[in-house]
Amino acid sequence: MGEARTVPWLTIVGINEDGPAGLSPASRTAIERADLVTGATRHLALLPDLRCDVAPWPIPFDDGIARLLEQRGRRVVLLVSGDPFWFGAGTTITRHLARDEWVAHPAVSTFALAAARLGWLIDDTACLGLHAAPLTRLRPILAPGRQAIVLVRDGAAVSQLARYLDELGFGASMLWILEALGGPSERIRRSTAATLDFADIAHPVAVGVTVAGDGAVVPGAAGRPDHWFDHDGQITKRAVRALTLSALAPKPGETLWDIGAGSGSIGIEWLLSHASTSAVAFEADPVRADRVRANAAKLGVDRLRVINGRAPDILDGLPSPDVVFVGGGLSNALLDRLCATLDSGTRLVANAVTLESEILLTQWHATRGGTLQRIELSDAAPLGTRRGWRAHYPVVQWSVAL
């Protein structure tokens, strides 16, 4: 005999601007049987004939979670926009529930509706949900010819998006303003970012973007030019950074500790490698810590946590990372702490420039193994009327799996 199947008490129903007409049979059944239907006011307005209890979801969104959980034992329907698990409210809710407590019936996503209206190949289009996220997330994808569908909070956010593109040199980008897609009030207008002046943009709204202009394009490979990072000289320079990122070998879902972050260039490039990576930057100098935050924002990285403090003391109480880079503050005490406390298999990469730190890494390599290499680089520079090689300080790099 198999175990009895638990009936979920919560049903998450995706709904679009066409209201009941766009609901699946399963969604209709869940609503008809519900003891309580909750959702945004505009979603509830699409279903005016509900015969059960109705509760508008509060703003901000997170304030409604505790109230929802109090409804366990009742049959509850939560109305959300389109596909709950594509930049939607789905995981915000379900992370608080056991898997057998809920079921979801998605509707067509706004991205799919927008692509259908514009005739864009959706698997070749960047899709971003920026309701509560910074517009700078667009920065890494801004290149002439790229297409994006962006979900934004309201009409004011559309104007902010246009100004952001224009300020970066992409004012020639074509914007399609997609309002109330799929409903009786659907409207599609277009304008360049530089000339957008619509004052009556209605919610809900998405924006289709075809990027154009002569703005700077963020390179896609590790070892981006140094000018992308504001710094005071404390920066892992371009070529060494590329070799360091290769040694760090970022993989999807991994977390990096960037100790002695300086300008933050290593942690930022780590995050640009995969959308699912995360990073914590440790920087003792508060001015540099602020600079790391500014550099991350400039390059569209908002998953970098910056902690102002000196390692190893500042490392207390933090979840263990997958990878650690030591670019500043290298000491015997720090390496002792890392080797004693980090999980087995954690990858560690440390760079040294001074003779003292080089000796330290040489000693640790002798006892712990791994790879030790010396990186020497030179640039062509004027030498009288001719040219010669101008050497940089050599960098000694130790890589090891603990």
N, C-alpha and C positions, 0 to 999 in steps of 0.2 A: 504494500500500500504506500503510495506517495504521500508526502506531507500536504496539508491543505494550503492552497495558495492564498497569500495575504492580498486583500483588496486595497489598493492605494486609496488614501483618504483625500489626496490632493491631485487635481488634474490641471495641468498647465496648458492653456488653450491659446494658440496663436490666432490673432484676428487682425484683419486689415481694414482699410477704409470702405470696403464694400459690405462690411458688417455681416449679417447672417448669411447672405448669398455666398460668401466665400468659405463658410465653415464646412468641415468634413462631417459625415454622418456621426463619427465617433465624438466629435466636439459638440454637435447638437445634442446628442444623448446625454453627455456629461452635464451640459448646462440644464437640460430638462430635469435631471435627477438631483441637482445640487441643492444643498441646504443653504449655501452661501456662495455668492459670486462677488469677487473683488477684483479690482484693477484700476487703472487710471480713469479719471473722470471721462475723458474723451472715448475710452473704450466702452465704459458702461453706457454712454449715450448712444452707442451703436446698437444696443440691445434694450430698448425702452420697455419691453413687455415682460420682463423677468418676474416670476411669481415667487421667488425665494428671497431670503435676506440679501441685501446689497450693501457693500461697504467700500467706499472709495479708498484707494491706496494713498497713503500720506506722502508728502514731500518733506525732506529728502527720502529717497526710496528705502534706504536701510531702516528707517523708523518703522516700516510696516512688517518687518520680518518677525519680531517678537509677537506681534498681534496675530500674525498668521499661524505661528506655532501653537498659540493658545487654542486654535480651532481643531486640534487633533481630536478625532472621534466623530467629526461631522464630515459630510461630503462637500468639499470646497473646490471651487473652480477659480483659478487665477488667470485673468485675461492679460496677455502681453502682445506686443507688436510682432507680427510675422513669425519668424523662426526664433524661438526662445534661446537657442544655443548658437546663434551666429550674431555676435555682438549684442545679445539680448539679455534678458533678466534671468535666464534659466539657471546658470551655475551660481548666481548670487543667492538663489533660493535653495537649490538642491544640495549645496555644500552643508546645509544645516539638517539634512534629512537622510534617513537610511534609504537604500535603493528601492526597497519594496513599499515606501510610503507615497511615491508619486508616479505619475505617468504623464507624458506630454504628447500633444497633438499639434505639431507645427503647421502654420500656414505658409504660403509662398513668401519668401524673404523679400525685403525691400531691395536688396541687391539684385535678385532675380527679376523683379518688376522693372527696375531701372535699366538693367541690361537689355531686357526685352523692348523697352521703349526706344533705347538708343541704338540698338542693333550691335551691341558690343559683345565680343567673345568673353564670357565672364571668367574663364580660366586664364585669360591673359590680361585681366584687369585687377589692379590693386583694390581691395575692399577694406575700408577702415570705418570703425565706429568711434566717432569723436564726440559723443554726447557729453562726456565728462572727462575726456582726455585732451591734452594740449595739442594744438594744431601742429606743433613742431614734429609730431610723429610722421607727418608727411615728408619731412626734409630728406630722408635717405632715398625716396623714390622719385624726387623731382628731377626729371630729365626730359628734354624735348621729345615728344612723341608718346610718352607714357600716358596711360589712361588710369583713372581712379574713380571709384564711386565712394563718396564720403557721406556718412550719416552725421548730421549735426543737430545741435539742441534746438535751434529756432532761427528765425530770419536774421536776427542780429549776428548770430554765429556765421551765417553765410557771408555777411559783409566783412566780418573779421577775417574769414578765410580768403576773400578776395584781396584785402589789404596785405595779408601775410604773403601771398603769392607775388603781388606787385612789388613789395619791399625787397623781395629776394631776387628781383629781376625777371620774374615769370608773369608779368602783367599781361602779356599777349595770350596767356592760357585761355581757352574757351571753357566757360562754365555753363552747364545745363542745370537750371534750377527746377527740381522735380518735386512738386507739392502734391500731397494727398494722393499718392499713386494708388490706382485701383478703385478709387471712390468717385462719387458723382462730382466732387469739387476738384478733380485732378487738373493740374495745370503744369505745362512745361514751357519755360522761357530760357533764353540763352543770352549771354553777354560775355565780353572778355573780363578778366579780373580787374584790369585797369579802369574799365568804364562802367562797372556794375553800379547802378543807382536805384535798384528796385527798393521801394519803401514799404511794400505791402506783402512781403513773403510770409506765407502761412505755414504753421506747423500742422502735421509732420512734414519734414523736408529733407531731401537728400540732394547731393550735388554731384553731377558728373563732371570730371575734369579731364581735359586733354591738354597736357602740359606743353607750353611753348614759351619762347623767350631766350634771353642770353644770360640767365642767371648761372651761377657756379653750380656744377653738378658734383655731388659727393662721390668720389671714386668707390668702386665696389670691393677692391682688394685690400687686404691688410697692409699696413705701412702707408697710410694716407699722408699726404704732404704735411709738414709741421705747421704750416700757416692755418690749418683748420683748428688748431688748438692754441688758445691764449695761454701764455706761460711766462715765467720769470727766469727761464734757463733750466728749471728743473723739469725736464721732459725726456722720455726715452725717444731718441731721434728716429726718424723715419725708417732707415734701413735696419737698425737694431730692433726697432719695434716689430717689423715684419718677421724677423728671425725669432723674436720672443713669442709672438703670437703663434708661430709655427710650433715652437716648443710647448706652449701651453695647450695646443691642440683642442680648441673648444668643440664641444659636442652638444647637440640639442638637449635642453633641460638641465645643463650643468650650472653650478654656481661657482664664481671666482671670488677669492679675496685678493684685492690689490692693495698691498701694504706699502706705505710710503708713496701715495698715489701721485704726488707732484701736480701735474696738469690733468691727470685722469685719463691720459691717452690710451693706456693699456686696457683699463676697464671699459672704456667707451668702445674701443675697437672689438673687444671681446663681445660686447652686447650687440654690435652691428653684425656679428658673424651669424647669429641665429636668433630668430624672434623669441624663442622659448628659453634662452639663457638668462641668468641673473648675475648680479655682481654687487659686492660691497667694497667701497673704497675707504681706506683708512689714511687719514692725513693729519699730522700733528699741528701744522700751521693753519690757523683759522682762515687766513686770507687765501691760502692755496685751496683749502676745502671749499670755499665759496667759488673759487675759480673752476674747480672740478665740476661743481653743479652747473655753472654757466656754460662750460664746454659741452656738457651732456645735453643741455637744453638746445644749444646751437645745432647739434648734430641729430636732434630728434630722438634722443635716448632718455626715457623717463623711468627706466627700471634700475637705475644705479642708486643704491643707497650710500650716502656719504656720511662717515662717522669721523668727527673731529676728535682726535686723541692719539696717544702714542702707544704703539705695540711694544711688548706683548700685553701690557695691562688692559688695554682697551678691548682685547679679544674675549674677555670673560663673558660667559652666558650666551654666546651666539651659536646657532646651529652650525655644525661642521660643513665646510665647503667641499667641493669635488676637486678644486684646483686652487693653488696659492701661488701668487707672484710676489716676490720681495724685490722692490725697486729702490727702496730707501729705508734707512733705519736698520740695516743689516747688522746683526750682532750674534754672538754666541748664545746669549740668553734667549733671543727670539727663535733661533733655530732649535735650541733645546726644547722650548715650549711647543713649537709646532710639531716636532717629531714625537714628543711625549703625549700629545693630546689629540692629534688629528687621526681620523679613521685610517685603517690600513688600506693602502691602495691610492690614497690621496696623492695627486701629482703636485710637485713643488718645483718651481723655477725661480732661481735667484740670480740677479745680475750684480756684478761688482766692478767698480772703476778704480778705487784706491788700492794701493799695495796692501794695506791692512785687511781690507775686505777680501782681496784676492787670496791672501794667505789663509783666511778663514774658510773660504770655499774649497780651497785645495785640501785642507785638513778634513773637512766633512766628506769630501769625495773619497778620500782615502779610507774612511771608516764606514761610510754608508753606500758607496758605489754610485751608480747612475752615470750621467754623461757630463764631462767637463770640457768646455771648449773656449777658445780665446778668439774673439771677433775683432779684427783689425780692418779699418776702413780708411781710405784716403780720397780726397777730392782734388781735382785739377785746379790750380790757383796760379795767378800771375807770379812770375819769378824774374824780376827785372823786365827785360823786353821779351821774355819767353814764358813758358809755363812749367810748373813742377807739381809734385804731389805733396799736398798738405795733409798730414796724418791727424786723425782724431785720436782721442784717448782710447786705448784698447778696452774692450769689455770682456770680462770673464763670466761665463754663464754656466751655472750648475743646474742640471735637470735630473730629478729622481722621483720614483714612485715609493712612497713611504711604506 
